[in-house]
Amino acid sequence: MSEKETERSESGSPIYVHNERKKPFELAFGSSEDIEQVENHIEQYIGKVDMVWHELISDLVHLDVHHIKPTPERNVHTLITTGMSDLPMSAPENAKDFKYAELLITLPAEWSISEGSFRDEKNYWIVGLLKMLARLPHEYETWLWWGHTVPNGNPPMPYHQSTKFVGAILAPPVTVSADFLTLKCNPDKEVHFFSVIPLYQEEMDLKLKKGMDALFDLFDKNGINEIVDINRKNVATKKWWRLG
């Protein structure tokens, strides 16, 4: 494996280090049957897919990003992956029923989304984050689940100069129907959908020290959900959680 547990955080969660990838490039084409099921699920619960950014050459899994544009009923952009769930993740034995996932990012209606605007990294970094996370468990033979955090490098660096976000956490989306959260593709395959929420360094530190419940409690207290706001409040700037 390309991943090993090196220590545990103060909250008791394992910390993994992803070593240099040793897997060779493996061309992937995607499962048309599974992709169709995921697309139908998206359109049933989120909305009509307006655009799909297709990968021309795919490594390990064929990752496409589907865009559902804002509507009066759901006035946000939604970006959702398909292809992450083509292969099972390397889930631990006690979570072997949770090996398949897809990811989504929810953006405010004013976020610029088009082929042209995505040539600017200021608009595109969020898509790069989504695709990096979706391919990560297959590259490093690991597992992503809700509450898992992934830093942007070591040491963590901002995704772009326009933001101070340096990592991300996965969480069940709360702005969608609960029926959207899982898709039963067949008796042996259930796909789970998670939101990607970018984090500040202090929020990453809080999660490691006090656990995900402490961070999510502060999100709830401050009315923060999965809709990305690059100017949102940093909920972990106070020093209270450092005591003890």
N, C-alpha and C positions, 0 to 999 in steps of 0.2 A: 504494500500500500504506500501511497505518497503522503499520507497524513499520519501523525502520531500525537497522542496526548502527552503533553510535556508537564503540565501542572494543572491545578485547579484554582479558580478565582476565589476571592474572599467569600463570595456568595455560595461557593460549593460547586459551581458549574465547571465542567472540563474546558480547558483551553487547548486548542489544537494548533499545530504549526504545519502549514502546507509547504512541503519541501519542493524543490524544483521538479517539475513534471517529468516523468520518465516514459509515459505512454507515447508511442509514435502517433503521427497524424493518422486519423482514421476517417475516411470519407463517409458521410452520412447523407441519406436521402429523405428520411422521414417516413412515418407510417401514414398513408393517406386515409386509412379507415379511422385511426385514432384522431388524426387532425380534424377530420370531418365531425366526429363526435364532440370534440372540444369546441369547434366553431359553432356548432348548433347550440351547445350549452351556453356559450357567450351570448349569442343572439337572443336566446330565450330569456336570460336573466339580466343582461346588461344593456343590450341594444344592437342595432344593425352595425356590422363591421363596415367602416367607411373606406379603410385602406389597409393593406398588408405590406409590411416591409419584409421581402423574402431574402433569405441568404442565398447567394449564388454558389458559394462553396462552403460546406459545413464540416466541422470537425466533431466527431463522436455523436452529436445529435444535431438534427436540422432545426435550427431555431428561427422561427418567424415571429414578428411582432405585429399584433392586430390593433388597429386604432378604432375606437368608438368615439365619435365626436360628440360635443355637448348637445343636449336637447333641453327643451323647457322642463322636462321631468327630471333630468339628471344633467345639471349644467356644469359638467366637468369633462375633461378628456380622460379616457381610460385606455391604457396600453397594456396588452395581455400577451404573454408568450404562448406559443404552441411548439411542441417538440421536446421540451424538457422532460415530459412524461413518457417519451418514446422508450426510454430505458429506465430500469429501476435504480434508485439511489442505494447506497450501501448503508441502509438503516441498521441500527443495533438489533439484536435478537428480540428484545422486548418491544420493538416497534416495527416488526417485519410486515405488518399490515399497512404501513404508512410510507411506502417506498416511492410513490409517484406524486409529483407536484407540478404545478404551473404557477407563474408569478404575475402580478399586476402592479402597475403604478398608476395612481390617480393624480391628475394635474389640473390646476385651475383653468377655467375657460379661456383666460387671456394668454396662456402659454402658447408660444408660436410653434405650430406643428405643420410641417410641409416638407417636401423634398428639398426646397430651397433653404428653408430656415435650419434644417438639420445639417447643412454644410457648416454652420457655425457651432462650435463645440459648446457655446453657452446654452444652446437649446438641446444639443444632442447628448450631453453627458448622462442625462437621466436614462436614455435608451441604452447607452453603453453599460451603465450600472445594471440594468435589468438583464441584459444578455450575459454579462459576466457572471452574475449570480446564478442564472439558469444553467450555465454550462459548468460551473464550479464543482458540483457534486460528482459529475461524471469525469472531470479531469483528475480529481484528487481522490476518487473512490471514498467519498464522504457522504454526508446527509445534511439536508437543510430542513428545518421545521420551525414552527412559530416560537418566537422568543430567541432564536439564534441570531447572533450579531456577526457581521463580517466587516473588518476594518478595510480601508482603502490603502493597503500597503503596510509596511512595517519599517519605520513608524508611519501611522496613518497621515495621509495628506488630503487636502480638499480635492473634491472631484473636479472642480474648476475654480478659477480665480474669482468668479462671481458669487461663490458660496463658501460657507465655512463648514459645511457638512463633510465629515471624514469617514463615515461608516454608515451601516444600515442595519436595521432589525426587521425580521419577518413577523407579521401579525395577521390574524384573521381580519379581512376587511369588514368594516362596520357600516359602510354606506350602501351596502347591497343586501339583497334578500339572503336570508340564512340558507335557502335552498341552493344558492349558487356555490356554496363553500365546498361541496363535494360532487363528483361525477362518477357514477358507477359505469365504467366502460364495458366490463364483463365480470363474471363471478370472481376472477382473480386480480382484477385491477380497478382500484378506486383512486381517482385523481383528486388531490386537495389543492385549493387555490389560496395563495397567501399574498397579502400586500407587502410591498417594500417601502419602508419608512426611513428616509435618510436621518442620520443622527449627528449631533455635535460631539466633539471629543469628550466634554464633561458628561454627556449623557451615556456615552460608551463606558466611561469610568464608573458612573453610578450603577449601571447594569452589572458590571463585573464585581463591584463591591457589595451591592445590596440585593442584586437579583432583578429579574425582569418585572416582577410584581411591583417593586418600588418605582421603576421607570413608568410602567403603564398607569400606576396610580396618579403620578404627576401629569401624565398626558390627559387622563380623565379630568383631573382637577382644573387643568388649563384649557379644556375643550379642544385638544389636539387629536386629530384622527389621521387617516391615511392620505388625505388630500395634501399634496406637497406644497409647502409655503417656504420659499427660500429665505424669507425674512421673519419667520416665526420665532417666538420666544424660545430661548434655551432654558428648559425647565430644570436644569441641574447646575445652575450657576451659584445658587445659595450653598452655604457651607454646612448646613445642618446635617447632611447625610455623611459628612466626613468625620463627625464626632463619634467616638467609640470605635 
